[in-house]
Amino acid sequence: DVGVCMATPGEFHLLPTRYRIGYTMYESDKPLERYPEWRHDCDKADMLAVPSVYCRDVFRGFFKRDTVVAPLVVRDSYYHPKKRQSKAIFTFVSYGTLSKRKSPLETIECFQKAFPDRNDVRLVLKTRFGVCGYSYHQLPQLDDPRIEVISTGKNQQNPKGELDWSAE
């Protein structure tokens, strides 16, 4: 009877259930400027769940049904946090399949524009399926030594057999 779809609003209508909950986390002040169809797409959901008060306020601007905040959780079976010492170089990390939704090219461009001449920062893009599901040839030549793309090839497993994205 109830279905939950974690995606951008255009996917909510795909739920084959009577009651549809859309979970989305698009981080933009004015998403309808770029995606005006989202007003219609969100109406295909009976409820929206978002990870923050900020997202709730953005979507409440045009979605008039119930919008709840459901923060993203970190499961200790997948992630093993470690207290780290401060380092001279601050590292920005992007985990996940580098699809167009993750915008690896835009992430690299944004990093380079924000920190054009700083050597105290770096960017690491960590993926398991290359870029956009293909090889790394989807990215331009990375001549910035502060930017690194790491592929696990597949999800690494810790000794307990659980997925572990914290390796490397």
Contact map, one row per residue, 1 for C-alpha under 8 A:
111000000000000011100000000000000000000000000000000000000000000000000000000000000000000000000000000000000000000000000000000000000000000000000000000000000000000000000000
111100000000000011111000000000000000000000000000000000000000000000000000000000000000000000000000000000000000000000000000000000000000000000000000000000000000000000000000
111110000000001111111000000000000000000000000000000000000000000000000000000000000000000000000000000000000000000000000000000000000000000000000000000000000000000000000000
011111000000001000011110000000000000000000000000000000000000000000000000000000000000000000000000000000000000000000000000000000000000000000000000000000000000000000000000
001111100011001000011110000000000000000000000000000000000000000000000000000000000000000000000000000000000000000000000000000000000000000000000000000000000000000000000000
000111110000000000000111000000000000000000000000000000000000000000000000000000000000000000000000000000000000000000000000000000000000000000000000000000000000000000000000
000011111111000000000111000000000000000000000000000000000000000000000000000000000000000000000000000000000000000000000000000000000000000000000000000000000000000000000000
000001111111000000000011110000000000000000000000000000000000000000000000000000000000000000000000000000000000000000000000000000000000000000000000000000000000000000000000
000000111111000000000101000000000000010011000000000000000000000000000000000000000000000000000000000000000000000000000000000000000000000000000000000000000000000000000000
000000111111100000000000000000000000010011000000000000000000000000000000000000000000000000000000000000000000000000000000000000000000000000000000000000000000000000000000
000010111111111000000000000000000000000010000000000000000000000000000000000000000000000000000000000000000000000000000000000000000000000000000000000000000000000000000000
000010111111111000011100000000000000000011011000000000000000000000000000000000000000000000000000000000000000000000000000000000000000000000000000000000000000000000000000
000000000111111100010000000000000000000010011000000000000000000000000000000000000000000000000000000000000000000000000000000000000000000000000000000000000000000000000000
000000000011111100000000000000000000000000000000000000000000000000000000000000000000000000000000000000000000000000000000000000000000000000000000000000000000000000000000
001110000011111110010000000000000000000000000000000000000000000000000000000000000000000000000000000000000000000000000000000000000000000000000000000000000000000000000000
001000000000111111000000000000000000000000000000000000000000000000000000000000000000000000000000000000000000000000000000000000000000000000000000000000000000000000000000
111000000000001111110000000000000000000000000000000000000000000000000000000000000000000000000000000000000000000000000000000000000000000000000000000000000000000000000000
111000000000000111110000000000000000000000000000000000000000000000000000000000000000000000000000000000000000000000000000000000000000000000000000000000000000000000000000
111000000000000011111000000000000000000000001100000000000000000000000000000000000000000000000000000000000000000000000000000000000000000000000000000000000000000000000000
011110000001101011111100000000000000000000011110000000000000000000000000000000000000000000000000000000000000000000000000000000000000000000000000000000000000000000000000
011110000001000000111110000000000000000000001111100000000000000000000000000000000000000000000000000000000000000000000000000000000000000000000000000000000000000000000000
000111101001000000011111000000000000000001001111100000000000000000000000000000000000000000000000000000000000000000000000000000000000000000000000000000000000000000000000
000111110000000000001111100000000000000000000001110000000000000000000000000000000000000000000000000000000000000000000000000000000000000000000000000000000000000000000000
000001111000000000000111110000000000000000000001111000000000000000000000000000000000000000000000000000000000000000000000000000000000000000000000000000000000000000000000
000000010000000000000011111000000000000000000000011000100000000000000000000000000000000000000000000000000000000000000000000000000000000000000000000000000000000000000000
000000010000000000000001111100100000000000000000000000100000000000000000000000000000000000000000000000000000000000000000000000000000000000000000000000000000000000000000
000000000000000000000000111110000000000000000000000000100000000000000000000000000000000000000000000000000000000000000000000000000000000000000000000000000000000000000000
000000000000000000000000011111100000000000000000000000000100000000000000000000000000000000000000000000000000000000000000000000000000000000000000000000000000000000000000
000000000000000000000000001111100000000000000000000000000100000000000000000000000000000000000000000000000000000000000000000000000000000000000000000000000000000000000000
000000000000000000000000000111111100000000000000000000000100000000000000000000000000000000000000000000000000000000000000000000000000000000000000000000000000000000000000
000000000000000000000000010111111111010000000000000000000000000000000000000000000000000000000000000000000000000000000000000000000000000000000000000000000000000000000000
000000000000000000000000000001111111111000000000000000000000000000000000000000000000000000000000000000000000000000000000000000000000000000000000000000000000000000000000
000000000000000000000000000001111111000000000000000000000000000000000000000000000000000000000000000000000000000000000000000000000000000000000000000000000000000000000000
000000000000000000000000000001111111000000000000000000000000000000000000000000000000000000000000000000000000000000000000000000000000000000000000000000000000000000000000
000000000000000000000000000000111111110000000000000000000000000000000000000000000000000000000000000000000000000000000000000000000000000000000000000000000000000000000000
000000000000000000000000000000111111111000000000000000000000000000000000000000000000000000000000000000000000000000000000000000000000000000000000000000000000000000000000
000000000000000000000000000000010011111110000000000000000000000000000000000000000000000000000000000000000000000000000000000000000000000000000000000000000000000000000000
000000001100000000000000000000110011111111000000000000000000000000000000000000000000000000000000000000000000000000000000000000000000000000000000000000000000000000000000
000000000000000000000000000000010001111111100000000000000000011000000000000000000000000000000000000000000000000000000000000000000000000000000000000000000000000000000000
000000000000000000000000000000000000111111110000000000000000000000000000000000000000000000000000000000000000000000000000000000000000000000000000000000000000000000000000
000000001111100000000000000000000000111111111000000000000000000000000000000000000000000000000000000000000000000000000000000000000000000000000000000000000000000000000000
000000001101000000000100000000000000011111111000000000000000001000000000000000000000000000000000000000000000000000000000000000000000000000000000000000000000000000000000
000000000000000000000000000000000000001111111100000000000000001000000000000000000000000000000000000000000000000000000000000000000000000000000000000000000000000000000000
000000000001100000010000000000000000000111111100000000000000000000000000000000000000000000000000000000000000000000000000000000000000000000000000000000000000000000000000
000000000001100000111100000000000000000011111111000000000000000000000000000000000000000000000000000000000000000000000000000000000000000000000000000000000000000000000000
000000000000000000111100000000000000000000111111000000000000000011000000000000000000000000000000000000000000000000000000000000000000000000000000000000000000000000000000
000000000000000000011100000000000000000000001111100000000000000011110000000000000000000000000000000000000000000000000000000000000000000000000000000000000000000000000000
000000000000000000001111000000000000000000001111110000000000000011110000000000000000000000000000000000000000000000000000000000000000000000000000000000000000000000000000
000000000000000000001111000000000000000000000011111000010000000000111100000000000000000000000000000000000000000000000000000000000000000000000000000000000000000000000000
000000000000000000000011100000000000000000000001111110110000000000111110000000000000000000000000000000000000000000000000000000000000000000000000000000000000000000000000
000000000000000000000001100000000000000000000000111110110000000000001111000000000000000000000000000000000000000000000000000000000000000000000000000000000000000000000000
000000000000000000000000000000000000000000000000011111110000000000001110000000000000000000000000000000000000000000000000000000000000000000000000000000000000000000000000
000000000000000000000000000000000000000000000000011111111000000000001000000000000000000000000000000000000000000000000000000000000000000000000000000000000000000000000000
000000000000000000000000000000000000000000000000000111111100000000000000000000000000000000000000000000000000000000000000000000000000000000000000000000000000000000000000
000000000000000000000000111000000000000000000000011111111110000000000000000000000000000000000000000000000000000000000000000000000000000000000000000000000000000000000000
000000000000000000000000000000000000000000000000111111111111000000111000000000000000000000000000000000000000000000000000000000000000000000000000000000000000000000000000
000000000000000000000000000000000000000000000000000011111111100000000000000000000000000000000000000000000000000000000000000000000000000000000000000000000000000000000000
000000000000000000000000000111000000000000000000000001111111110000000000000000000000000000000000000000000000000000000000000000000000000000000000000000000000000000000000
000000000000000000000000000000000000000000000000000000111111111000100000000000000000000000000000000000000000000000000000000000000000000000000000000000000000000000000000
000000000000000000000000000000000000000000000000000000011111111100100000000000000000000000000000000000000000000000000000000000000000000000000000000000000000000000000000
000000000000000000000000000000000000000000000000000000001111111100000000000000000000000000000000000000000000000000000000000000000000000000000000000000000000000000000000
000000000000000000000000000000000000001000000000000000000111111100000000000000000000000000000000000000000000000000000000000000000000000000000000000000000000000000000000
000000000000000000000000000000000000001001100000000000000011111110100000000000000000000000000000000000000000000000000000000000000000000000000000000000000000000000000000
000000000000000000000000000000000000000000000000000000000001111111000000000000000000000000000000000000000000000000000000000000000000000000000000000000000000000000000000
000000000000000000000000000000000000000000000111000000000000001111100000000000000000000000000000000000000000000000000000000000000000000000000000000000000000000000000000
000000000000000000000000000000000000000000000111000000000000000111110000000000000000000000000000000000000000000000000000000000000000000000000000000000000000000000000000
000000000000000000000000000000000000000000000011110000010011001011111000000000000000000000000000000000000000000000000000000000000000000000000000000000000000000000000000
000000000000000000000000000000000000000000000011110000010000000001111100000000000000000000000000000000000000000000000000000000000000000000000000000000000000000000000000
000000000000000000000000000000000000000000000000111110010000000000111110000000000000000000000000000000000000000000000000000000000000000000000000000000000000000000000000
000000000000000000000000000000000000000000000000111100000000000000011111000000000000000000000000000000000000000000000000000000000000000000000000000000000000000000000000
000000000000000000000000000000000000000000000000011100000000000000001111100000000000000000000000000000000000000000000000000000000000000000000000000000000000000000000000
000000000000000000000000000000000000000000000000001000000000000000000111110000000000000000000000000000000000000000000000000000000000000000000000000000000000000000000000
000000000000000000000000000000000000000000000000000000000000000000000011111000000000000000000000000000000000000000000000000000000000000000000000000000000000000000000000
000000000000000000000000000000000000000000000000000000000000000000000001111101100000000000000000000000000000000000000000000000000000000000000000000000000000000000000000
000000000000000000000000000000000000000000000000000000000000000000000000111111100000000000000000000000000000000000000000000000000000000000000000000000000000000000000000
000000000000000000000000000000000000000000000000000000000000000000000000011111111000000000000000000000000000000000000000000000000000000000000000000000000000000000000000
000000000000000000000000000000000000000000000000000000000000000000000000001111110000000000000000000000000000000000000000000000000000000000000000000000000000000001110000
000000000000000000000000000000000000000000000000000000000000000000000000011111110000000000000000000000000000000000000000000000000000000000000000000000000000000001111000
000000000000000000000000000000000000000000000000000000000000000000000000011111111000000000000000000000000000000000000000000000000000000000000000000000000000000000011100
000000000000000000000000000000000000000000000000000000000000000000000000000111111100000000000000000000000000000000000000000000000000000000000000000000000000000000010100
000000000000000000000000000000000000000000000000000000000000000000000000000100111110000000000000000000000000000000000000000000000000000000000000000000000000000000000000
000000000000000000000000000000000000000000000000000000000000000000000000000000011111000000000000000000000000000000000000000000000000000000000000000000000000000000000000
000000000000000000000000000000000000000000000000000000000000000000000000000000001111100000000000000000000000000000000000000000000000000000000000000000000000000000000000
000000000000000000000000000000000000000000000000000000000000000000000000000000000111110000000000000000000000000000000000000000000000000000000000000000000000000000000000
000000000000000000000000000000000000000000000000000000000000000000000000000000000011111000000000000000000000000000000000000000000000000000000000000000000000000000000000
000000000000000000000000000000000000000000000000000000000000000000000000000000000001111100000000000000000000000000000000000000000000000000000000000000000000000000000000
000000000000000000000000000000000000000000000000000000000000000000000000000000000000111111000000000000000000000000000000000000000000000000000000000000000000000000000000
000000000000000000000000000000000000000000000000000000000000000000000000000000000000011111000000000000000000000000000001000000000000000000000000000000000000000000000000
000000000000000000000000000000000000000000000000000000000000000000000000000000000000001111100000000000000000000000000011110000000000000000000000000000000000000000000000
000000000000000000000000000000000000000000000000000000000000000000000000000000000000001111110000000000000000000000000001110000000000000000000000000000000000000000000000
000000000000000000000000000000000000000000000000000000000000000000000000000000000000000011111000000000000000000000000000111100000000000000000000000000000000000000000000
000000000000000000000000000000000000000000000000000000000000000000000000000000000000000001111100000000000000000000000000111100000000000000000000000000000000000000000000
000000000000000000000000000000000000000000000000000000000000000000000000000000000000000000111110000000000000000000000000001111000000000000000000000000000000000000000000
000000000000000000000000000000000000000000000000000000000000000000000000000000000000000000011111000000000000000000000000000111000000000000000000000000000000000000000000
000000000000000000000000000000000000000000000000000000000000000000000000000000000000000000001111100000000000000000000000000011100000000000000000000000000000000000000000
000000000000000000000000000000000000000000000000000000000000000000000000000000000000000000000111110001000000000000000000000001110000000000000000000000000000000000000000
000000000000000000000000000000000000000000000000000000000000000000000000000000000000000000000011111001000000000000000000000001111111100000000000000000000000000000000000
000000000000000000000000000000000000000000000000000000000000000000000000000000000000000000000001111111110000000000000000000000101111100000000000000000000000000000000000
000000000000000000000000000000000000000000000000000000000000000000000000000000000000000000000000111111110000000000000000000000000011100000000000000000000000000000000000
000000000000000000000000000000000000000000000000000000000000000000000000000000000000000000000000011111110000000000000000000000000001000000000000000000000000000000000000
000000000000000000000000000000000000000000000000000000000000000000000000000000000000000000000000011111100000000000000000000000000000000000000000000000000000000000000000
000000000000000000000000000000000000000000000000000000000000000000000000000000000000000000000001111111110000000000000000000000000000000000000000000000000000000000000000
000000000000000000000000000000000000000000000000000000000000000000000000000000000000000000000000011111111110000000000000000000000000000000000000000000000000000000000000
000000000000000000000000000000000000000000000000000000000000000000000000000000000000000000000000011101111111000000000000000010000000000000000000000000000000000000000000
000000000000000000000000000000000000000000000000000000000000000000000000000000000000000000000000000000111111100000000000000000000000000000100000000000000000000000000000
000000000000000000000000000000000000000000000000000000000000000000000000000000000000000000000000000000111111110000000000000000000000000000000000000000000000000000000000
000000000000000000000000000000000000000000000000000000000000000000000000000000000000000000000000000000111111111000000000000000000000000000000000000000000000000000000000
000000000000000000000000000000000000000000000000000000000000000000000000000000000000000000000000000000011111111100000000001000000000000000000000001000000000000000000000
000000000000000000000000000000000000000000000000000000000000000000000000000000000000000000000000000000001111111110000000000000000000000000000000000000000000000000000000
000000000000000000000000000000000000000000000000000000000000000000000000000000000000000000000000000000000111111111000000000000000000000000000000000000000000000000000000
000000000000000000000000000000000000000000000000000000000000000000000000000000000000000000000000000000000011111111110000001000000000000000000000000000000000000000000000
000000000000000000000000000000000000000000000000000000000000000000000000000000000000000000000000000000000001111111110000000000000000000000000000000000000000000000000000
000000000000000000000000000000000000000000000000000000000000000000000000000000000000000000000000000000000000111111110000000000000000000000000000000000000000000000000000
000000000000000000000000000000000000000000000000000000000000000000000000000000000000000000000000000000000000011111110000000000000000000000000000000000000000000000000000
000000000000000000000000000000000000000000000000000000000000000000000000000000000000000000000000000000000000001111111100100000000000000000000000000000000000000000000000
000000000000000000000000000000000000000000000000000000000000000000000000000000000000000000000000000000000000001111111100000000000000000000000000000000000000000000000000
000000000000000000000000000000000000000000000000000000000000000000000000000000000000000000000000000000000000000000111110000000000000000000000000000000000000000000000000
000000000000000000000000000000000000000000000000000000000000000000000000000000000000000000000000000000000000000000111111100000000000000000000000000000000000000000000000
000000000000000000000000000000000000000000000000000000000000000000000000000000000000000010000000000000000000000000001111110000000000000000000000010000000000000000000000
000000000000000000000000000000000000000000000000000000000000000000000000000000000000000111000000000000000000000000000111110000000000000000000000000000000000000000000000
000000000000000000000000000000000000000000000000000000000000000000000000000000000000000011110000000000000000000000100111111000000000000000000000010000000000000000000000
000000000000000000000000000000000000000000000000000000000000000000000000000000000000000011110000000000000000000000000011111100000000000000000000011000000000000000000000
000000000000000000000000000000000000000000000000000000000000000000000000000000000000000000111000000000000001001000000000111110000000000000000000011100000000000000000000
000000000000000000000000000000000000000000000000000000000000000000000000000000000000000000111100000000000000000000000000011111000000000000000000001111000000000000000000
000000000000000000000000000000000000000000000000000000000000000000000000000000000000000000001110000000010000000000000000001111100000000000000000001111000000000000000000
000000000000000000000000000000000000000000000000000000000000000000000000000000000000000000001111100000000000000000000000000111110000000000000000000011110000000000000000
000000000000000000000000000000000000000000000000000000000000000000000000000000000000000000000011110000000000000000000000000011111110000000000000000011111000000000000000
000000000000000000000000000000000000000000000000000000000000000000000000000000000000000000000001100000000000000000000000000001111100000000000000000000111110000000000000
000000000000000000000000000000000000000000000000000000000000000000000000000000000000000000000000110000000000000000000000000000111111111000000000000000111100000000000000
000000000000000000000000000000000000000000000000000000000000000000000000000000000000000000000000110000000000000000000000000000111111111100000000000000101000000000000000
000000000000000000000000000000000000000000000000000000000000000000000000000000000000000000000000111000000000000000000000000000101111111111100000000000000000000000000000
000000000000000000000000000000000000000000000000000000000000000000000000000000000000000000000000111100000000000000000000000000001111111001000000000000000000000000000000
000000000000000000000000000000000000000000000000000000000000000000000000000000000000000000000000111000000000000000000000000000001111111000000000000000000000000000000000
000000000000000000000000000000000000000000000000000000000000000000000000000000000000000000000000000000000000000000000000000000001111111111000000000000000000000000000000
000000000000000000000000000000000000000000000000000000000000000000000000000000000000000000000000000000000000000000000000000000001111111111000000000000000000000000000000
000000000000000000000000000000000000000000000000000000000000000000000000000000000000000000000000000000000000000000000000000000000110011111100000000000000000000000000000
000000000000000000000000000000000000000000000000000000000000000000000000000000000000000000000000000000000000000000000000000000000010011111110000000000000000000000000000
000000000000000000000000000000000000000000000000000000000000000000000000000000000000000000000000000000000000000000000000000000000011011111110000000000000000000000000000
000000000000000000000000000000000000000000000000000000000000000000000000000000000000000000000000000000001000000000000000000000000010000111111100000000000000000000000000
000000000000000000000000000000000000000000000000000000000000000000000000000000000000000000000000000000000000000000000000000000000000000011111100000000000000000000000000
000000000000000000000000000000000000000000000000000000000000000000000000000000000000000000000000000000000000000000000000000000000000000000111110000000000000000000000000
000000000000000000000000000000000000000000000000000000000000000000000000000000000000000000000000000000000000000000000000000000000000000000111111101000000000000000000000
000000000000000000000000000000000000000000000000000000000000000000000000000000000000000000000000000000000000000000000000000000000000000000001111100000000000000000000000
000000000000000000000000000000000000000000000000000000000000000000000000000000000000000000000000000000000000000000000000000000000000000000000111111000000000000000000000
000000000000000000000000000000000000000000000000000000000000000000000000000000000000000000000000000000000000000000000000000000000000000000000111111100000000000000000000
000000000000000000000000000000000000000000000000000000000000000000000000000000000000000000000000000000000000000000000010111000000000000000000001111100000000000000000000
000000000000000000000000000000000000000000000000000000000000000000000000000000000000000000000000000000000001000000000000011110000000000000000101111110000000000000000000
000000000000000000000000000000000000000000000000000000000000000000000000000000000000000000000000000000000000000000000000001110000000000000000000111111000000000000000000
000000000000000000000000000000000000000000000000000000000000000000000000000000000000000000000000000000000000000000000000000111100000000000000000001111100000000000000000
000000000000000000000000000000000000000000000000000000000000000000000000000000000000000000000000000000000000000000000000000111100000000000000000000111110000000000000000
000000000000000000000000000000000000000000000000000000000000000000000000000000000000000000000000000000000000000000000000000001111100000000000000000011111100000000000000
000000000000000000000000000000000000000000000000000000000000000000000000000000000000000000000000000000000000000000000000000001111000000000000000000001111111000000000000
000000000000000000000000000000000000000000000000000000000000000000000000000000000000000000000000000000000000000000000000000000111100000000000000000000111110000000000000
000000000000000000000000000000000000000000000000000000000000000000000000000000000000000000000000000000000000000000000000000000011000000000000000000000111111000000000000
000000000000000000000000000000000000000000000000000000000000000000000000000000000000000000000000000000000000000000000000000000010000000000000000000000011111100000111000
000000000000000000000000000000000000000000000000000000000000000000000000000000000000000000000000000000000000000000000000000000000000000000000000000000010111110000111010
000000000000000000000000000000000000000000000000000000000000000000000000000000000000000000000000000000000000000000000000000000000000000000000000000000000011111111110000
000000000000000000000000000000000000000000000000000000000000000000000000000000000000000000000000000000000000000000000000000000000000000000000000000000000001111111110000
000000000000000000000000000000000000000000000000000000000000000000000000000000000000000000000000000000000000000000000000000000000000000000000000000000000000111111000000
000000000000000000000000000000000000000000000000000000000000000000000000000000000000000000000000000000000000000000000000000000000000000000000000000000000000111111000000
000000000000000000000000000000000000000000000000000000000000000000000000000000000000000000000000000000000000000000000000000000000000000000000000000000000000111111100000
000000000000000000000000000000000000000000000000000000000000000000000000000011000000000000000000000000000000000000000000000000000000000000000000000000000000111111110000
000000000000000000000000000000000000000000000000000000000000000000000000000011000000000000000000000000000000000000000000000000000000000000000000000000000011110011111000
000000000000000000000000000000000000000000000000000000000000000000000000000011110000000000000000000000000000000000000000000000000000000000000000000000000011110001111110
000000000000000000000000000000000000000000000000000000000000000000000000000001100000000000000000000000000000000000000000000000000000000000000000000000000011000000111110
000000000000000000000000000000000000000000000000000000000000000000000000000000110000000000000000000000000000000000000000000000000000000000000000000000000000000000011111
000000000000000000000000000000000000000000000000000000000000000000000000000000000000000000000000000000000000000000000000000000000000000000000000000000000001000000011111
000000000000000000000000000000000000000000000000000000000000000000000000000000000000000000000000000000000000000000000000000000000000000000000000000000000000000000000111
